[in-house]
Amino acid sequence: MICSAKGCRSQAVWQLLWNNPKIHTPDRRKVWLACDDHRESLSQFLSVRGFLRDTVPIDDRDTLDE
């Protein structure tokens, strides 16, 4: 699994769980993957827009819902 940051090819170790409340139901979660280097910048991008719901290590979930 590769980090979702543009141009990054590093292995992802974090899942950023998010949704856009204007278009997604409250229980829907989209997933961006992040390496340690991009976790903060991707989280900040989602947080500023009010989209970030949770950040969890990849090992905490059995499957990715994208």
C-alpha positions in Angstrom: 0.0 0.0 0.0 1.4 3.3 -1.1 1.0 6.8 0.4 -1.7 8.9 -1.1 0.4 12.1 -1.2 1.1 13.3 -4.7 4.3 11.8 -6.1 5.1 9.8 -2.9 6.0 6.2 -3.4 6.6 5.3 0.2 4.9 2.5 2.1 1.8 3.7 3.9 1.4 3.1 7.6 -1.6 5.2 8.4 -5.2 5.4 7.2 -6.9 8.8 7.2 -10.6 8.1 7.4 -12.7 11.0 6.1 -15.9 12.0 4.5 -17.4 15.1 3.0 -20.6 15.7 4.9 -22.1 17.6 1.9 -22.0 14.5 -0.3 -21.5 11.5 2.0 -23.8 9.9 4.6 -22.5 10.3 8.2 -21.4 6.7 8.4 -19.5 6.7 5.1 -15.7 6.7 5.3 -13.3 7.3 2.5 -9.6 6.3 3.0 -6.4 8.1 2.2 -3.2 6.2 3.0 -0.2 8.1 4.5 3.4 7.4 5.2 5.0 8.9 8.4 6.3 11.8 6.4 3.0 12.8 4.9 0.6 12.0 7.8 0.5 15.5 9.2 0.2 17.3 5.8 -2.6 15.1 4.5 -4.4 15.2 7.9 -4.2 19.0 7.9 -5.6 19.2 4.4 -8.6 17.2 5.4 -9.0 18.9 8.8 -9.1 22.4 7.4 -12.1 21.3 5.3 -13.8 19.5 8.2 -13.5 16.1 6.4 -11.1 14.2 8.7 -12.9 11.7 11.0 -10.1 9.5 12.3 -6.5 8.5 11.8 -5.5 4.9 12.5 -2.6 2.6 11.8 -3.1 0.3 8.8 -2.9 -2.7 11.1 -6.1 -1.6 13.0 -8.4 -2.5 10.1 -8.9 -5.7 8.2 -9.9 -4.1 4.9 -9.8 -0.7 3.3 -13.2 0.9 2.3 -12.4 3.2 -0.6 
